[in-house]
Amino acid sequence: MKKKKIIFFLILFFLNNCSFDNKTGIWDGKKDEDKRVADLEIDNNKIVNVEKVYSSQLTYSKEIKIEKNIVLSKAKNNISWNSPGLNTQNFLGNIYLSGIDNIFLKKSFGKNKFKTINPSTTLLAYKNNLIFSDDVGNIFNINEYGKINWQVNIYKKLYKKLFKKLTFSIDKKNIYISDNIGFIYSLNLNTGKLLWIKNHATPLKSNIKIFNNKIFLIDQENRIICLKKKDGKKIWDLISVTPFIKSQRPLSLALSPKGDLYALNSSGDLYKINSDNGQTFWLLNTSGSALKHSTDFFESTDLVISDGNIFFSTGSVTFSHNLDLGTLNWEDNVSSIDTPIIDGKHLFLVTSNGYLVILNKNNGKILSSTNILKILKKKNRETRVTGFVMGSGKIYSVTLNGYLIVSSATTGKVENFKKIGSTITLPPIIINNKLFLITNNSKIFGFS
């Protein structure tokens, strides 16, 4: 009898100290989680309607006529878009796209109950299917013509009032998701079935990168995390400087072809890390140069790896560093709103205030700069560019007030535009000779 009592109390102790139940992995509403959710709701209310204000005095605004047309590589067909930044190096390049004359998809999904300019999702594509979410946590898998393959929401009532910002990565037959609440979970790509879930208890702030059966993330406290892809168990983590200001933009991760991890946190610290054990090879701080040219808090684009170098923009500056040593190759006082695109010897940026800038990748010299917003009526130019992609030698840029602007990547000249109408805060993606974009109210557009 005494032995049975001991076993009973051991079981009771174990159950009371579990972070999540076996079925869903989500906390069951204990006081500590109630308190955390209440704090998250306060934070959500602070940021949900916040729009970043840029200083016009510090924004790049110079037009430079190109002296010689840019020669580009042959555009490559892309059949999937498995993670934000396309791949582990965030290397986009020149993707094959014959045009966008035909609109074959225009359809709304989800609820989107929160009014915010902060994007609630990432848009991915796999085998002609699109993966995205709305701001209440519904995840959709649809085909390229808008038919829903499946729809899933794993969040319990406790989290109903929270704005949910999800980021995805696809690897083989599964989707891996992290959110601004602190959950990391995996779904079956074909069925949407929940495979596993972990509660990190701190909001996740980076895009997800997957390499060699490992998941890599950065949380709100600038902790760099490595998890097992199989079940989400922690392999290692690296504690860095806790930020005073919580960044609203995703923090950046990239992996070199041989598997070295590069991470840029919200304190401006750039790390080179051994992805197997979390050992730091080198660390440098980039915020000094960025803050010299900016009155805003630190934020950056994705890190892009190409030809032994790493490229990124922070504040009002674009950098190139040596991949092995971290030494500075060059920096230039112009900044991209989204992931820099590299093709051959050239680096393509679009600034938040609408300048398409072409640089020499090797020395940072600006070759061309064009104000692409000039093609819009004057009353519609009071906006900002929010993302861009290159398709067959053309730059497709989207704006906050709902325009898709097409420019030549060889001359920098603006060619035409389409009015989408709704707020756009995410860059377009290109797969199988089709361009897709998603608006803030989860309306999907498909062009071919």
C-alpha positions as CSV (number, residue, x, y, z in Angstrom):
1,M,0.0,0.0,0.0
2,K,2.8,2.4,0.9
3,K,4.5,1.6,-2.4
4,K,1.3,2.4,-4.3
5,K,1.1,5.8,-2.5
6,I,4.7,6.6,-3.5
7,I,4.0,5.8,-7.1
8,F,0.8,7.9,-7.1
9,F,2.6,10.9,-5.7
10,L,5.4,10.5,-8.2
11,I,2.9,10.4,-11.1
12,L,1.1,13.4,-9.7
13,F,4.4,15.3,-9.4
14,F,5.3,14.5,-13.0
15,L,2.0,15.6,-14.4
16,N,2.1,18.9,-12.5
17,N,5.5,19.7,-13.8
18,C,5.0,18.9,-17.5
19,S,5.2,21.9,-19.8
20,F,2.5,20.5,-22.2
21,D,0.1,17.6,-22.5
22,N,1.0,14.7,-24.7
23,K,-1.7,15.2,-27.3
24,T,-1.2,18.8,-28.3
25,G,1.9,20.0,-26.5
26,I,0.1,23.2,-25.5
27,W,0.0,24.4,-21.9
28,D,-3.3,23.7,-20.2
29,G,-4.0,27.1,-18.7
30,K,-2.0,27.0,-15.4
31,K,-1.5,30.3,-13.7
32,D,2.0,30.8,-15.1
33,E,0.8,30.4,-18.7
34,D,-2.3,32.6,-18.0
35,K,0.1,35.3,-16.7
36,R,2.4,34.9,-19.8
37,V,-0.6,35.2,-22.2
38,A,-1.8,38.3,-20.4
39,D,1.6,39.9,-20.8
40,L,1.7,38.9,-24.5
41,E,-1.7,40.4,-25.0
42,I,-0.4,43.7,-23.6
43,D,2.6,43.6,-26.0
44,N,0.3,42.7,-28.9
45,N,-1.9,45.8,-28.2
46,K,1.2,48.0,-28.2
47,I,2.5,46.8,-31.6
48,V,-0.5,45.7,-33.6
49,N,-1.2,49.2,-35.1
50,V,2.4,50.5,-35.0
51,E,3.9,51.6,-38.3
52,K,7.6,52.4,-38.5
53,V,8.3,56.0,-39.2
54,Y,11.4,56.6,-41.4
55,S,13.4,59.8,-41.2
56,S,13.3,61.5,-44.7
57,Q,16.6,63.2,-43.9
58,L,18.4,59.9,-43.6
59,T,16.7,58.1,-46.5
60,Y,18.6,57.5,-49.7
61,S,17.2,59.8,-52.5
62,K,19.6,60.1,-55.3
63,E,19.0,59.1,-58.9
64,I,22.0,57.8,-61.0
65,K,21.7,57.1,-64.7
66,I,23.3,53.8,-65.7
67,E,26.3,54.1,-68.0
68,K,26.2,50.6,-69.4
69,N,23.4,48.0,-69.4
70,I,23.8,45.2,-66.9
71,V,24.4,41.7,-68.2
72,L,22.5,39.1,-66.3
73,S,22.8,35.3,-66.0
74,K,20.2,33.1,-67.7
75,A,17.0,32.9,-65.5
76,K,16.6,29.6,-63.7
77,N,13.3,27.9,-63.2
78,N,12.3,27.5,-59.6
79,I,9.9,24.7,-58.6
80,S,9.4,25.4,-54.9
81,W,9.9,28.1,-52.2
82,N,10.5,26.1,-49.0
83,S,11.5,28.9,-46.6
84,P,11.6,32.7,-46.3
85,G,14.7,33.7,-48.4
86,L,14.1,30.6,-50.6
87,N,17.0,28.6,-49.3
88,T,19.5,28.4,-46.4
89,Q,21.7,31.0,-48.0
90,N,18.8,33.4,-48.7
91,F,20.2,33.5,-52.2
92,L,17.3,34.4,-54.6
93,G,19.0,35.2,-58.0
94,N,17.4,35.6,-61.4
95,I,14.3,33.3,-61.4
96,Y,12.5,32.4,-64.6
97,L,9.2,34.3,-65.1
98,S,7.9,35.0,-68.6
99,G,5.4,37.7,-67.5
100,I,2.5,38.7,-65.3
101,D,-0.2,39.6,-67.9
102,N,-2.6,36.9,-66.8
103,I,-4.2,36.9,-63.3
104,F,-5.3,33.4,-62.7
105,L,-5.8,33.5,-58.9
106,K,-7.5,36.2,-56.8
107,K,-9.0,34.8,-53.6
108,S,-9.3,35.6,-49.9
109,F,-8.7,33.2,-47.0
110,G,-8.9,33.4,-43.3
111,K,-10.3,35.8,-40.7
112,N,-7.6,38.5,-40.1
113,K,-9.4,40.1,-37.2
114,F,-6.4,42.3,-36.2
115,K,-5.7,45.5,-38.0
116,T,-2.0,45.6,-38.4
117,I,0.7,46.3,-40.9
118,N,2.9,43.6,-39.3
119,P,2.7,40.6,-41.6
120,S,1.1,37.6,-39.9
121,T,2.6,34.9,-42.1
122,T,5.2,33.8,-44.6
123,L,4.1,32.6,-48.1
124,L,5.7,29.3,-49.2
125,A,5.2,27.0,-52.1
126,Y,5.7,23.3,-52.6
127,K,4.7,21.2,-55.6
128,N,2.2,23.8,-56.9
129,N,0.7,24.2,-53.4
130,L,0.9,27.4,-51.3
131,I,1.3,27.5,-47.5
132,F,0.4,30.6,-45.4
133,S,-1.7,31.6,-42.4
134,D,-4.0,34.3,-41.2
135,D,-3.5,36.4,-38.0
136,V,-5.6,34.1,-35.7
137,G,-3.3,31.1,-36.5
138,N,-5.3,29.3,-39.2
139,I,-2.7,27.6,-41.5
140,F,-3.8,26.9,-45.1
141,N,-2.5,24.5,-47.7
142,I,-4.1,25.4,-51.1
143,N,-3.4,24.5,-54.7
144,E,-2.3,27.2,-57.1
145,Y,-5.9,27.8,-58.2
146,G,-7.1,28.4,-54.6
147,K,-8.7,25.1,-53.7
148,I,-8.1,24.3,-50.0
149,N,-6.2,21.0,-49.5
150,W,-6.4,21.4,-45.7
151,Q,-6.8,24.0,-43.0
152,V,-5.5,23.7,-39.4
153,N,-5.5,25.7,-36.2
154,I,-3.6,24.2,-33.2
155,Y,-4.3,27.1,-30.8
156,K,-6.5,26.7,-27.7
157,K,-9.0,29.2,-26.4
158,L,-6.3,30.6,-24.0
159,Y,-4.5,32.2,-27.0
160,K,-7.6,33.3,-28.9
161,K,-7.1,37.0,-28.2
162,L,-3.5,37.1,-29.3
163,F,-2.3,38.3,-32.7
164,K,-0.4,35.4,-34.2
165,K,2.6,35.9,-36.5
166,L,3.7,32.6,-37.9
167,T,6.8,31.7,-39.9
168,F,7.2,28.5,-41.8
169,S,9.9,26.2,-43.3
170,I,9.3,23.1,-45.4
171,D,11.6,20.2,-45.3
172,K,10.8,16.9,-47.1
173,K,7.2,15.9,-46.1
174,N,6.8,18.2,-43.1
175,I,6.2,21.9,-42.3
176,Y,7.9,23.5,-39.3
177,I,6.3,26.5,-37.7
178,S,7.3,29.0,-35.1
179,D,5.3,31.9,-33.7
180,N,5.3,35.2,-31.7
181,I,3.8,33.4,-28.7
182,G,6.7,30.9,-28.3
183,F,5.5,27.7,-29.9
184,I,7.5,25.6,-32.3
185,Y,5.6,22.8,-34.0
186,S,5.6,20.5,-37.0
187,L,2.7,19.4,-39.3
188,N,2.5,16.8,-42.0
189,L,2.7,18.6,-45.3
190,N,0.1,16.4,-47.0
191,T,-2.5,16.2,-44.3
192,G,-1.9,19.0,-41.8
193,K,-1.7,16.5,-38.9
194,L,0.2,17.8,-35.9
195,L,3.4,15.8,-35.4
196,W,5.0,17.5,-32.4
197,I,4.9,20.8,-30.5
198,K,7.2,22.5,-28.0
199,N,6.5,25.6,-25.9
200,H,9.7,27.8,-25.8
201,A,7.8,30.3,-23.6
202,T,9.5,33.2,-25.3
203,P,8.3,34.7,-28.6
204,L,10.3,33.5,-31.6
205,K,11.6,36.4,-33.8
206,S,13.5,34.9,-36.7
207,N,12.7,32.9,-39.8
208,I,13.3,29.2,-39.5
209,K,16.3,27.6,-41.1
210,I,16.7,23.8,-41.4
211,F,20.0,22.1,-42.1
212,N,21.3,18.5,-41.5
213,N,18.2,17.5,-39.5
214,K,18.4,20.5,-37.2
215,I,16.1,23.6,-36.8
216,F,17.6,27.0,-36.1
217,L,15.8,30.0,-34.6
218,I,16.4,33.2,-32.7
219,D,14.0,34.3,-29.9
220,Q,12.9,37.7,-28.6
221,E,15.7,37.7,-26.1
222,N,18.4,37.1,-28.8
223,R,18.9,33.5,-27.8
224,I,20.1,31.4,-30.8
225,I,18.4,28.0,-30.6
226,C,19.2,24.6,-32.2
227,L,16.5,21.9,-32.1
228,K,16.1,18.4,-33.4
229,K,14.0,18.3,-36.5
230,K,12.5,15.0,-35.5
231,D,10.9,16.0,-32.2
232,G,11.8,19.6,-31.4
233,K,14.1,18.7,-28.5
234,K,16.8,21.2,-27.8
235,I,20.4,20.4,-28.9
236,W,22.1,23.6,-27.9
237,D,21.4,27.3,-27.4
238,L,23.6,30.4,-27.4
239,I,22.8,33.3,-25.1
240,S,23.6,36.7,-26.5
241,V,23.0,40.3,-25.4
242,T,19.3,40.9,-24.4
243,P,17.9,43.7,-26.4
244,F,16.3,46.8,-24.9
245,I,13.9,47.1,-27.8
246,K,12.0,44.2,-29.2
247,S,12.4,44.1,-33.0
248,Q,9.2,43.7,-35.0
249,R,11.1,42.5,-38.1
250,P,12.3,38.9,-38.3
251,L,15.9,38.4,-37.2
252,S,18.2,36.8,-39.8
253,L,19.8,33.4,-40.0
254,A,21.7,31.8,-42.9
255,L,23.8,28.7,-43.4
256,S,26.8,28.3,-45.6
257,P,27.0,25.4,-48.0
258,K,29.3,23.6,-45.6
259,G,27.0,24.2,-42.7
260,D,28.3,27.1,-40.7
261,L,25.5,29.1,-39.1
262,Y,25.4,32.9,-39.4
263,A,23.1,34.9,-37.1
264,L,22.3,38.6,-36.8
265,N,20.4,39.6,-33.7
266,S,18.6,42.8,-32.7
267,S,21.6,44.2,-31.0
268,G,23.5,44.2,-34.3
269,D,25.8,41.3,-33.4
270,L,26.8,39.1,-36.3
271,Y,27.8,35.6,-35.3
272,K,29.6,32.7,-37.1
273,I,28.6,29.5,-35.3
274,N,29.4,25.8,-35.5
275,S,25.9,24.5,-36.3
276,D,26.7,21.1,-34.7
277,N,27.6,22.3,-31.2
278,G,26.9,26.1,-31.0
279,Q,30.6,27.1,-30.7
280,T,31.2,30.7,-31.8
281,F,33.9,31.1,-34.4
282,W,33.7,34.9,-34.4
283,L,31.5,37.8,-33.4
284,L,31.3,41.4,-34.6
285,N,28.9,44.2,-34.0
286,T,27.5,46.0,-37.0
287,S,25.2,48.5,-35.2
288,G,27.9,51.2,-34.8
289,S,28.1,51.8,-38.6
290,A,24.3,51.5,-39.0
291,L,23.4,53.8,-36.1
292,K,25.7,56.5,-37.4
293,H,23.3,56.9,-40.3
294,S,20.0,56.2,-38.6
295,T,17.8,57.5,-35.8
296,D,15.8,54.3,-35.7
297,F,16.4,51.2,-33.7
298,F,18.4,48.4,-35.2
299,E,16.8,46.2,-37.9
300,S,18.1,44.3,-40.8
301,T,17.4,42.4,-44.0
302,D,18.2,38.7,-44.4
303,L,21.8,37.7,-44.6
304,V,22.7,36.6,-48.1
305,I,25.6,34.2,-48.7
306,S,27.4,34.3,-52.1
307,D,30.9,33.5,-53.3
308,G,32.6,33.4,-49.9
309,N,30.9,36.6,-48.7
310,I,27.9,37.7,-46.8
311,F,25.7,40.7,-47.7
312,F,23.0,42.5,-45.7
313,S,21.4,45.9,-45.0
314,T,20.9,47.5,-41.6
315,G,19.4,50.9,-40.9
316,S,20.7,53.0,-43.8
317,V,23.8,50.9,-44.6
318,T,24.5,47.9,-46.8
319,F,27.5,45.7,-45.9
320,S,29.7,43.0,-47.4
321,H,31.8,40.8,-45.1
322,N,34.2,38.0,-45.7
323,L,32.4,34.7,-44.8
324,D,35.4,33.0,-43.2
325,L,37.0,35.8,-41.2
326,G,34.1,38.3,-40.8
327,T,36.4,41.1,-42.1
328,L,34.6,44.0,-43.8
329,N,34.9,44.1,-47.6
330,W,32.8,47.3,-48.0
331,E,29.9,49.3,-46.7
332,D,27.7,51.8,-48.6
333,N,25.2,54.4,-47.3
334,V,22.1,52.9,-49.0
335,S,19.8,50.2,-47.5
336,S,17.5,47.7,-48.9
337,I,14.0,47.2,-47.5
338,D,14.2,43.4,-48.3
339,T,16.6,40.6,-49.0
340,P,19.3,41.9,-51.4
341,I,19.4,40.0,-54.7
342,I,22.6,38.9,-56.3
343,D,23.2,38.0,-59.9
344,G,26.8,37.6,-61.2
345,K,28.8,40.7,-60.3
346,H,25.8,42.8,-59.3
347,L,23.8,43.4,-56.1
348,F,20.2,44.7,-56.4
349,L,18.5,46.7,-53.7
350,V,15.2,48.5,-53.4
351,T,14.9,51.2,-50.7
352,S,11.9,51.7,-48.5
353,N,11.2,55.0,-50.3
354,G,11.3,53.4,-53.7
355,Y,14.8,53.6,-55.2
356,L,16.0,50.6,-57.3
357,V,19.7,50.6,-56.7
358,I,22.2,48.4,-58.6
359,L,25.7,48.0,-57.1
360,N,28.9,46.3,-58.0
361,K,29.0,43.3,-55.7
362,N,32.7,43.3,-55.3
363,N,33.3,46.9,-54.2
364,G,29.9,48.3,-53.4
365,K,30.0,51.1,-56.1
366,I,26.6,52.3,-57.1
367,L,26.0,51.8,-60.8
368,S,22.4,52.9,-61.1
369,S,19.6,54.4,-59.0
370,T,16.0,55.0,-60.1
371,N,13.0,56.2,-58.2
372,I,10.4,53.6,-59.2
373,L,7.5,55.3,-57.4
374,K,7.5,58.1,-60.0
375,I,5.4,55.9,-62.3
376,L,2.5,56.2,-59.8
377,K,0.3,59.3,-59.6
378,K,1.6,61.9,-57.2
379,K,-1.0,61.1,-54.5
380,N,-0.1,57.4,-54.5
381,R,3.7,58.0,-54.1
382,E,3.3,58.6,-50.3
383,T,4.0,55.0,-49.5
384,R,6.9,52.7,-49.1
385,V,8.2,49.6,-50.9
386,T,7.8,46.5,-48.7
387,G,9.4,43.7,-50.8
388,F,10.8,42.7,-54.2
389,V,11.9,39.7,-56.3
390,M,13.7,39.3,-59.6
391,G,12.1,37.4,-62.5
392,S,13.8,37.0,-65.8
393,G,15.7,40.2,-65.6
394,K,12.9,42.3,-64.1
395,I,12.4,43.6,-60.6
396,Y,8.9,43.1,-59.2
397,S,8.4,45.4,-56.2
398,V,5.3,45.7,-54.0
399,T,4.2,48.7,-52.0
400,L,2.4,49.2,-48.7
401,N,-0.5,50.9,-50.5
402,G,-1.0,47.9,-52.8
403,Y,0.9,48.3,-56.1
404,L,3.1,45.9,-58.0
405,I,5.8,47.8,-59.9
406,V,7.8,46.2,-62.7
407,S,11.3,47.6,-63.5
408,S,14.2,46.4,-65.7
409,A,17.1,44.9,-63.9
410,T,19.4,45.6,-66.8
411,T,18.7,49.3,-67.2
412,G,17.0,50.2,-63.9
413,K,14.1,51.8,-65.8
414,V,10.5,51.4,-64.6
415,E,8.3,49.6,-67.1
416,N,4.7,49.3,-65.8
417,F,2.7,48.6,-62.7
418,K,-0.5,46.9,-61.5
419,K,-2.9,48.1,-58.8
420,I,-3.5,45.3,-56.3
421,G,-5.5,47.5,-53.9
422,S,-4.9,45.9,-50.5
423,T,-2.0,46.5,-48.2
424,I,1.1,44.4,-49.0
425,T,3.9,43.8,-46.5
426,L,5.5,40.6,-47.9
427,P,7.6,40.2,-51.0
428,P,6.3,38.1,-54.0
429,I,7.5,34.6,-54.7
430,I,8.1,32.9,-58.1
431,I,7.5,29.2,-58.8
432,N,7.0,27.3,-62.0
433,N,6.9,30.5,-64.1
434,K,4.2,32.0,-61.9
435,L,4.3,35.0,-59.5
436,F,2.3,34.8,-56.2
437,L,1.8,37.5,-53.6
438,I,-0.3,37.8,-50.5
439,T,-1.9,40.9,-49.0
440,N,-2.3,41.7,-45.3
441,N,-5.9,40.5,-45.4
442,S,-4.8,37.1,-46.7
443,K,-5.9,37.6,-50.3
444,I,-3.7,35.5,-52.7
445,F,-2.9,36.7,-56.2
446,G,-1.4,34.5,-58.9
447,F,0.1,35.9,-62.1
448,S,1.5,34.2,-65.2
